[in-house]
Amino acid sequence: MFYHMNLAAKEIHEYDGNEFELVVYRAEEDGHLEGYISSGGFSDRIVQMSGEVASDMKSVSGSNPVAILISAMKDEIAAGKFPLPSST
């Protein structure tokens, strides 16, 4: 299925002397979120959240699902699960 993705957030994150671009897109059709990390010419979709979960999260707990995905991507970088540019 094709989705129309709109930018929900974009942030530059520095870790261990490297710069990472963290981007979250939201699908118009069902509201699902996709988070991508890119650095040094390498990019990967690292996290996803369904539209239903994102909506429930915001309405029930008041949490910002986009901020939670950004935080999860930072955790992935810190845990070494995303290759640093010097290791590619």
NORFENPE-V874059 format. One record per helix or strand. SS is the DSSP state (@ for helix, = for strand). FROM is the first residue (numbers start at 1). TO is the last residue. If there is no record, write none. Layout:
ss: {SS SS}
from: {FROM FROM}
to: {TO TO}
This chain:
ss: {= = = = @ @ @}
from: {5 18 33 42 51 65 85}
to: {15 27 39 49 61 78 87}
